[in-house]
Amino acid sequence: MDRLRWRNMCLNTVMFLVVLYLPSKSRSHLITGIDEMIDAYEHLNLVRTIKGGKFKMGINDPRSDSGEYPPYNIAVGSFIIDRFPVTNARFWKFRQKRTRHFTGSEIRGWSWVFRDFVSNETLGKSTPSRDPWWVAVHGATWRKPEGPDSTIKHILDRPVVHVNLNDAATFCHNEGKRLPTEQEWEYAARGGKDGLTFPWGEAYKRNRANIWQGPFPHSNEHRDGWKGLSPVDAFGPQNDYGMHDVLGNVWEWTTTRYYERLIDRRLQEEMYVVKGGSYIDTFDGQYNHAIRTAQRMGLNPEYTAHNVGFRCVLPIPDEKFKEKSLRKMRRTHDEL
């Protein structure tokens, strides 16, 4: 990550100089009409304090080849975690403070977008991938998620996308936090329900997450009410910790390295685990990935796409967690 951070730092400097010397008229469109709307989304910045402990990580499904199987017991420390994925509104505020930080997609000049959301005009200027439903859209960035003719102005409550691992880590660091490890993410997503398939229990429940419904990729019936990205609070909490969107909507970055099981690790490219699945995944894995708490995928740290976001954590020393619990108990006793 240090090498990647250094590379992006150099590229950010170049981008800053380019933007600095643009005519003021060319820069003005970057902020018009959004600053005055941001405060309306503060309620999506809530966090949850989670006491550390031991839990069973993974899933007992030998058919899985992503490293979920076999399950194993592991312990994590206490931490604070975002209840929602980081939104466009929150990332906007970050960029107003960190004007010299340019995301990986801004530096590269393009990012992956699901074909259905690209206008015909933009599609004609884009490059298809091996998977025909993904298109390399020039000008697709966190602030223009479907390409140069799109905007986040009216979707500030959606998760920020087109951010790579370094972008996510930089954002969290700016808030005095960091990205979660895979273990922390899964521990929080389980909501205290150890060893179960979904955050809410063992059985799948409809309309609990933004996922693909129908034959992929030709027909998304969006019976859950959404086609593509949805607001991070579009569905109720998915677990007993009051966390939203741990399954569906967007995959989320972690700091855990990803390795293929049957290949010598020394021969593998650098990849990191993302968790949670996205709006193109399905509850049973018939198309793309199966939505479940243990699900995982590996991505290159420079990868950016329309279905990858993140949330942040803040580790808490156990003694501080105990002090906080004692203070809460004392307040409750005094009120009685």
C-alpha positions as CSV (number, residue, x, y, z in Angstrom):
1,M,0.0,0.0,0.0
2,D,2.9,2.3,0.7
3,R,4.0,2.1,-3.0
4,L,0.5,2.8,-4.2
5,R,0.1,5.7,-1.8
6,W,3.4,7.3,-3.0
7,R,2.4,6.9,-6.7
8,N,-1.0,8.5,-6.1
9,M,0.6,11.3,-4.1
10,C,2.8,12.2,-7.1
11,L,-0.2,12.0,-9.5
12,N,-2.3,14.0,-7.2
13,T,0.3,16.8,-7.2
14,V,0.2,16.8,-11.0
15,M,-3.7,16.9,-11.0
16,F,-3.7,19.7,-8.5
17,L,-1.4,21.9,-10.6
18,V,-3.6,21.2,-13.7
19,V,-6.8,22.2,-11.8
20,L,-5.1,25.2,-10.1
21,Y,-4.3,26.8,-13.5
22,L,-7.7,26.1,-15.1
23,P,-9.7,29.3,-15.6
24,S,-11.9,30.0,-12.6
25,K,-15.0,29.6,-14.9
26,S,-13.9,26.1,-15.7
27,R,-13.6,25.2,-12.0
28,S,-16.8,26.8,-10.8
29,H,-19.0,23.9,-11.9
30,L,-17.3,21.6,-9.4
31,I,-19.1,23.0,-6.4
32,T,-22.2,24.9,-7.7
33,G,-25.5,23.9,-6.0
34,I,-24.2,21.1,-3.6
35,D,-22.6,22.8,-0.7
36,E,-25.9,24.2,0.6
37,M,-27.5,20.7,0.5
38,I,-24.8,18.7,2.3
39,D,-26.0,19.2,5.9
40,A,-29.3,17.5,5.1
41,Y,-27.5,14.2,5.0
42,E,-25.7,14.3,8.4
43,H,-28.1,11.6,9.7
44,L,-26.2,9.1,7.4
45,N,-23.0,9.6,9.3
46,L,-24.0,7.6,12.4
47,V,-21.6,5.0,13.9
48,R,-21.9,1.9,16.1
49,T,-19.7,0.9,19.0
50,I,-19.0,-2.8,19.0
51,K,-17.4,-4.8,21.8
52,G,-14.8,-7.2,20.6
53,G,-14.9,-10.9,21.1
54,K,-14.6,-14.3,19.4
55,F,-16.8,-15.5,16.5
56,K,-17.0,-18.1,13.8
57,M,-15.9,-16.6,10.5
58,G,-16.7,-18.0,7.1
59,I,-19.3,-20.5,5.9
60,N,-19.6,-24.3,6.0
61,D,-20.0,-24.7,2.2
62,P,-17.3,-26.8,0.5
63,R,-18.6,-25.5,-2.9
64,S,-17.2,-22.0,-2.1
65,D,-13.8,-21.3,-3.8
66,S,-13.3,-17.7,-2.5
67,G,-11.8,-18.6,0.9
68,E,-15.0,-18.5,2.9
69,Y,-14.7,-22.2,3.5
70,P,-13.9,-23.8,6.0
71,P,-15.2,-21.6,8.8
72,Y,-12.9,-20.9,11.7
73,N,-12.9,-19.2,15.1
74,I,-11.2,-15.9,15.5
75,A,-11.1,-13.0,17.9
76,V,-11.3,-9.2,17.2
77,G,-10.9,-6.2,19.4
78,S,-13.5,-3.5,20.1
79,F,-14.1,-0.8,17.6
80,I,-16.4,1.8,16.3
81,I,-17.8,1.3,12.7
82,D,-19.9,3.4,10.4
83,R,-23.5,2.2,10.3
84,F,-23.8,3.2,6.6
85,P,-21.4,3.1,3.7
86,V,-19.7,6.4,3.1
87,T,-22.1,8.6,1.0
88,N,-21.5,11.0,-1.8
89,A,-22.4,13.8,0.6
90,R,-19.8,12.8,3.1
91,F,-17.1,12.3,0.4
92,W,-18.0,15.7,-1.0
93,K,-17.2,17.3,2.3
94,F,-13.9,15.5,2.4
95,R,-12.9,16.7,-1.0
96,Q,-13.7,20.3,-0.1
97,K,-11.2,20.0,2.7
98,R,-8.6,17.9,0.8
99,T,-8.6,19.7,-2.5
100,R,-5.3,18.2,-3.4
101,H,-6.5,14.6,-3.3
102,F,-7.7,13.2,-6.6
103,T,-9.2,9.8,-6.8
104,G,-7.8,6.9,-8.8
105,S,-10.5,7.2,-11.4
106,E,-9.9,11.0,-11.7
107,I,-6.2,10.4,-12.3
108,R,-6.6,7.5,-14.7
109,G,-9.4,9.3,-16.6
110,W,-11.9,6.4,-16.6
111,S,-13.7,3.8,-14.5
112,W,-16.0,0.8,-14.9
113,V,-19.8,1.5,-15.2
114,F,-22.6,-1.0,-15.6
115,R,-23.8,-0.6,-19.2
116,D,-27.5,0.0,-18.4
117,F,-26.6,3.3,-16.7
118,V,-24.5,4.8,-19.5
119,S,-26.2,7.2,-21.9
120,N,-26.0,6.4,-25.6
121,E,-23.8,9.4,-26.3
122,T,-21.3,8.4,-23.6
123,L,-21.5,4.7,-24.6
124,G,-20.3,5.6,-28.1
125,K,-17.1,7.0,-26.6
126,S,-16.5,4.2,-24.1
127,T,-14.6,0.9,-24.2
128,P,-16.4,-2.4,-23.6
129,S,-14.8,-5.1,-21.4
130,R,-14.6,-8.8,-21.7
131,D,-17.9,-8.8,-19.8
132,P,-20.3,-6.9,-22.1
133,W,-22.2,-5.5,-19.2
134,W,-19.2,-3.5,-17.9
135,V,-18.0,-0.5,-19.8
136,A,-14.8,1.6,-19.3
137,V,-16.4,5.0,-19.3
138,H,-14.0,8.0,-19.8
139,G,-14.8,10.7,-17.3
140,A,-16.6,8.4,-14.9
141,T,-15.6,9.5,-11.3
142,W,-17.1,9.7,-7.9
143,R,-18.7,13.0,-8.7
144,K,-19.9,11.8,-12.2
145,P,-20.8,8.1,-11.4
146,E,-22.3,7.2,-14.8
147,G,-20.0,9.3,-16.9
148,P,-19.3,12.9,-17.9
149,D,-23.0,13.7,-18.4
150,S,-24.1,12.6,-14.9
151,T,-23.9,14.2,-11.5
152,I,-24.2,13.3,-7.8
153,K,-26.2,16.5,-7.1
154,H,-29.5,14.5,-6.6
155,I,-28.0,11.3,-5.3
156,L,-26.0,12.6,-2.3
157,D,-27.5,9.8,-0.2
158,R,-26.0,7.0,-2.4
159,P,-22.7,5.3,-1.5
160,V,-19.7,7.0,-3.0
161,V,-18.2,4.8,-5.8
162,H,-15.3,4.9,-8.3
163,V,-12.9,5.0,-5.3
164,N,-9.8,2.7,-5.1
165,L,-8.3,1.3,-1.9
166,N,-6.0,4.3,-1.4
167,D,-8.9,6.7,-1.8
168,A,-10.9,4.9,0.8
169,A,-8.0,4.7,3.2
170,T,-7.2,8.4,2.7
171,F,-10.7,9.3,3.5
172,C,-10.8,7.2,6.7
173,H,-7.5,8.6,7.8
174,N,-8.8,12.1,7.3
175,E,-11.5,11.3,9.8
176,G,-9.1,9.8,12.3
177,K,-10.2,6.3,11.4
178,R,-9.1,3.5,9.1
179,L,-10.6,0.9,6.8
180,P,-11.7,-2.3,8.5
181,T,-10.0,-5.6,8.3
182,E,-12.1,-8.4,6.8
183,Q,-12.5,-9.9,10.3
184,E,-13.7,-6.6,11.8
185,W,-16.1,-6.1,8.8
186,E,-17.6,-9.6,9.1
187,Y,-17.9,-9.5,12.9
188,A,-19.8,-6.3,12.7
189,A,-22.0,-7.5,9.7
190,R,-23.0,-10.5,11.7
191,G,-24.6,-8.4,14.3
192,G,-23.9,-10.9,17.1
193,K,-25.5,-13.8,15.2
194,D,-22.6,-16.2,15.0
195,G,-22.3,-18.7,12.1
196,L,-25.5,-17.7,10.3
197,T,-25.7,-17.0,6.5
198,F,-27.3,-13.6,6.6
199,P,-26.9,-10.6,9.0
200,W,-30.6,-11.1,10.1
201,G,-30.5,-14.9,10.4
202,E,-30.3,-18.2,8.5
203,A,-33.1,-17.7,6.0
204,Y,-33.1,-15.2,3.2
205,K,-35.7,-12.4,3.4
206,R,-36.9,-10.4,0.5
207,N,-36.5,-6.6,0.3
208,R,-33.8,-6.5,2.9
209,A,-31.0,-5.6,0.4
210,N,-30.4,-4.0,-3.0
211,I,-29.6,-7.0,-5.2
212,W,-30.3,-8.2,-8.8
213,Q,-33.7,-9.8,-9.4
214,G,-34.4,-11.4,-12.7
215,P,-32.3,-12.8,-15.6
216,F,-28.8,-11.2,-15.6
217,P,-27.8,-9.0,-17.3
218,H,-30.8,-8.4,-19.6
219,S,-33.6,-7.9,-17.1
220,N,-33.4,-6.5,-13.6
221,E,-37.0,-6.6,-12.4
222,H,-36.0,-4.4,-9.4
223,R,-38.7,-5.8,-7.2
224,D,-36.8,-4.3,-4.3
225,G,-37.6,-0.9,-5.7
226,W,-34.2,0.0,-7.1
227,K,-32.3,-0.4,-10.3
228,G,-28.6,0.3,-9.6
229,L,-27.4,2.2,-6.6
230,S,-29.9,2.9,-3.8
231,P,-29.8,5.4,-0.9
232,V,-27.8,3.9,2.0
233,D,-30.9,4.0,4.2
234,A,-33.3,2.7,1.5
235,F,-33.7,-0.5,3.6
236,G,-34.0,-0.9,7.3
237,P,-31.1,-2.1,9.5
238,Q,-29.9,-5.5,8.4
239,N,-28.7,-6.7,11.8
240,D,-29.1,-6.2,15.5
241,Y,-26.3,-3.6,15.5
242,G,-28.4,-1.3,13.4
243,M,-26.1,-1.5,10.4
244,H,-27.3,-0.8,6.9
245,D,-26.2,-2.1,3.5
246,V,-23.7,-4.6,4.8
247,L,-25.2,-6.8,2.1
248,G,-26.0,-5.5,-1.4
249,N,-25.7,-2.1,-3.1
250,V,-21.9,-1.9,-3.1
251,W,-18.9,-4.1,-2.3
252,E,-16.8,-2.6,0.5
253,W,-13.0,-2.3,0.7
254,T,-11.0,-3.9,3.6
255,T,-7.3,-3.9,4.4
256,T,-7.0,-7.7,4.3
257,R,-4.9,-9.2,1.5
258,Y,-6.8,-11.6,-0.8
259,Y,-5.1,-14.9,-2.0
260,E,-6.3,-17.6,-4.3
261,R,-6.4,-20.9,-2.5
262,L,-4.6,-23.1,-5.0
263,I,-1.9,-20.8,-6.2
264,D,1.5,-20.1,-4.6
265,R,1.0,-16.7,-2.8
266,R,4.4,-15.5,-4.1
267,L,3.1,-15.8,-7.6
268,Q,-0.1,-13.8,-7.0
269,E,-0.8,-10.2,-7.9
270,E,-1.6,-7.8,-5.0
271,M,-5.3,-8.0,-4.3
272,Y,-7.4,-7.0,-1.3
273,V,-10.7,-8.4,0.1
274,V,-14.0,-6.6,-0.6
275,K,-17.1,-7.7,1.2
276,G,-20.9,-7.5,1.1
277,G,-21.8,-7.9,-2.6
278,S,-23.6,-5.4,-4.8
279,Y,-26.6,-4.5,-6.8
280,I,-25.6,-7.0,-9.6
281,D,-25.3,-10.0,-7.2
282,T,-28.1,-12.4,-6.3
283,F,-29.3,-14.1,-3.1
284,D,-28.5,-17.6,-4.3
285,G,-25.5,-17.0,-6.5
286,Q,-27.4,-18.0,-9.7
287,Y,-25.9,-14.8,-11.3
288,N,-22.6,-13.3,-10.1
289,H,-21.9,-13.7,-6.4
290,A,-24.2,-15.1,-3.7
291,I,-25.2,-12.5,-1.2
292,R,-24.2,-13.6,2.3
293,T,-22.2,-12.3,5.3
294,A,-19.1,-14.4,4.6
295,Q,-18.9,-13.7,0.9
296,R,-15.6,-12.2,-0.3
297,M,-13.9,-11.2,-3.5
298,G,-10.4,-10.0,-4.4
299,L,-9.7,-6.8,-6.2
300,N,-6.6,-5.0,-7.4
301,P,-6.0,-2.0,-5.0
302,E,-6.3,0.4,-8.0
303,Y,-9.6,-1.0,-9.2
304,T,-12.6,1.4,-9.4
305,A,-16.2,0.7,-10.4
306,H,-19.8,1.8,-10.1
307,N,-20.4,-0.9,-7.4
308,V,-17.5,-0.6,-5.0
309,G,-17.5,1.7,-2.0
310,F,-16.4,1.5,1.7
311,R,-17.0,2.3,5.3
312,C,-14.6,3.2,8.2
313,V,-13.7,1.9,11.6
314,L,-12.0,3.3,14.7
315,P,-10.4,0.7,17.0
316,I,-11.0,1.1,20.8
317,P,-8.7,-0.3,23.5
318,D,-10.5,-2.7,25.6
319,E,-9.9,-0.7,28.8
320,K,-11.6,2.4,27.2
321,F,-14.5,0.3,26.1
322,K,-14.9,-1.0,29.7
323,E,-14.8,2.6,31.0
324,K,-17.4,3.7,28.5
325,S,-19.7,0.8,29.6
326,L,-19.3,1.7,33.2
327,R,-20.2,5.3,32.6
328,K,-23.3,4.2,30.8
329,M,-24.3,1.9,33.6
330,R,-23.8,4.7,36.1
331,R,-26.0,7.1,34.1
332,T,-28.7,4.5,33.9
333,H,-28.5,3.9,37.7
334,D,-28.7,7.6,38.4
335,E,-31.7,8.0,36.2
336,L,-33.5,5.2,38.1
